[in-house]
């Protein structure tokens, strides 16, 4: 098969880029695979080009390229096809509308895969008849506002399949979006085996990793570790992750560490790339997020041989960790529960070692070869039944290719009302 991925920017750093590269590399062992990056802003991908995969781009932002100087006016005009509800909308334009359309209408591929909602909309509206059209969801339905969910409900019906990274999110799409004829499958992200030996479980370090953002609740982890340090002052905590644009969360965490007198026990390590070498320097991993789309760091820690103490936040963690076997799940926002779970593993060497071995074994189900097989099976089935050639009829297709229809307003009201009801139930 010829499989073509459409990616926002293959030259940056991010979870979607990493997971796309990993999957494409694994699929390329058996298939002809390309990644088409809408944007290119540097000479080489920061994560390194995936071996065996063709990489090309549509809009070159490098100053020396001058590739769109003649189209600067078009690039200054807001995008029409790329949905406004997608957080990347401001980076798209009439120029990207046109270049993505040209690409999709001439694409000679068996399968075309979008990697974010805005690009999935492009694929649904602009791909020529023939290729199987697959959208990927790397976040969750609940991450999207009503405006984007309206667009998803309206535009995704022209996709052949949608993949999510958790079973819970797949269930949300099936029950809340009503996408007739669209195959919805949950396939988790792939995580390669690390290039270094797994942890031995004897080093007295707890490790956490992820961007320094409030949703990760590192403040809760620091407070929980104050209890750990009081009981076991020989243990320490490393937090890896780059500061956000404002740097506010980093400053807040530093102030909290100083206030709790933990400067000899809790260390903000900054960003580390690659991160895989840092996990085996610890014996326990901690994830205290309010919400996760999947939980890539959980799998990365498990692949490094660490048991993970994680909050049972919606979606990812409970589908990755078997509580009491290869890690511990604790209630969201419960500082005492996090501290107790960490101390349980710290005080019981045999339990820590046993859970670490179990975590290492369980993590094999996320191996790229296994995850690629699941995508390959889906793609093969869809290609065999000629999914990319199905027709919705001229009237329905016209409605999907036209913005500002009555349907748009109806979906807006529907999902705005749903938001109000949902907030009322959770208040």
KAHU-V664438 format. One record per backbone hydrogen bond with DSSP energy under -0.5 kcal/mol. NH is the residue of the N-H (numbers start at 1). CO is the residue of the C=O. Records with the same first field share a line. If there is no record, write none. Layout:
# KAHU-V664438
NH: CO + CO
This chain:
# KAHU-V664438
3: 1 + 32
4: 111
5: 3 + 34
6: 113
7: 5 + 36
10: 39
12: 9
18: 14
19: 15
20: 16
21: 17
22: 18
23: 19
24: 20
25: 21
26: 22
27: 23
28: 24
29: 26
30: 27
31: 27
32: 1
33: 31
34: 3
35: 54
36: 5
37: 35 + 56
38: 7 + 36
39: 8
40: 59
48: 45
53: 50
54: 33
56: 35
58: 37
59: 38
61: 40 + 59
62: 40
65: 62
66: 62
69: 66
71: 68
72: 69
75: 71
76: 72
77: 73 + 74
79: 92
86: 83
89: 86
91: 88
92: 88 + 89
94: 74 + 77
95: 74
97: 93
98: 94
99: 95
100: 96
101: 97
102: 98
103: 99
104: 100
105: 101
106: 102 + 103
107: 103
109: 107
110: 2
111: 2
112: 132
113: 4
114: 134
115: 6
119: 116
120: 116
121: 117
122: 118
123: 119
124: 120
125: 121
126: 122
127: 123
128: 104
130: 388
132: 110
134: 112 + 132
135: 161
136: 114
137: 163
138: 136
143: 140
144: 141
149: 145
150: 146
151: 147
152: 148
153: 149
154: 150
155: 151
156: 152
158: 155
159: 156
160: 133
161: 133
162: 183
163: 135
164: 185
165: 137
170: 166
171: 167
172: 168
173: 169
174: 170
175: 171
176: 172
177: 172 + 173
178: 173
180: 178
182: 179
183: 160 + 181
185: 162 + 183
187: 164 + 185
191: 366
199: 304
205: 203
206: 236
207: 284
208: 238
210: 240
212: 242
213: 211
216: 213
217: 214
221: 217
222: 218
223: 219
224: 220
225: 221
226: 222
227: 223 + 224
228: 224
229: 225
230: 226
231: 227
232: 228
235: 232
236: 204
237: 265
238: 206
239: 267
240: 208 + 238
241: 270
244: 212
251: 247
252: 248
253: 249
254: 250
255: 251
256: 252
257: 253
258: 254
259: 255
260: 256
261: 258
262: 257
265: 262
266: 262
267: 237
269: 239 + 267
270: 239
278: 275
279: 275
280: 276
281: 278
282: 279
283: 205
284: 205
285: 307
286: 207
287: 309
290: 215
291: 215
292: 314
298: 295
299: 295
300: 296
301: 297
302: 298
303: 299
304: 300 + 301
305: 302
306: 301
307: 283
308: 326
309: 285
310: 308 + 328
311: 287
312: 330
313: 311
316: 292 + 314
319: 315 + 316
320: 316 + 317
321: 317
323: 321
324: 327
325: 322
326: 322
327: 322
328: 308
330: 310
334: 331
335: 333
338: 334
339: 335
340: 336
341: 337
342: 338
343: 339
344: 340
345: 341
346: 342
347: 343
348: 344
349: 347
352: 348
353: 349
354: 350
355: 351
356: 352
357: 353
358: 354
359: 355
360: 356
361: 357
362: 358
363: 359
364: 361
365: 362
366: 363
367: 364
370: 367
371: 367
372: 368
373: 369
374: 370
375: 371
376: 372
377: 373
378: 374
379: 375
380: 376
381: 377
382: 378
383: 379
384: 380
385: 381
386: 383
387: 382
389: 386
390: 387
397: 393
398: 394
399: 395
400: 396
401: 397
402: 398 + 399
409: 405
410: 406
411: 407
412: 408
413: 409
414: 410
415: 411
416: 412
417: 413
418: 414
419: 415
420: 416
421: 417
422: 418
423: 419
424: 420
425: 421
426: 422
427: 423
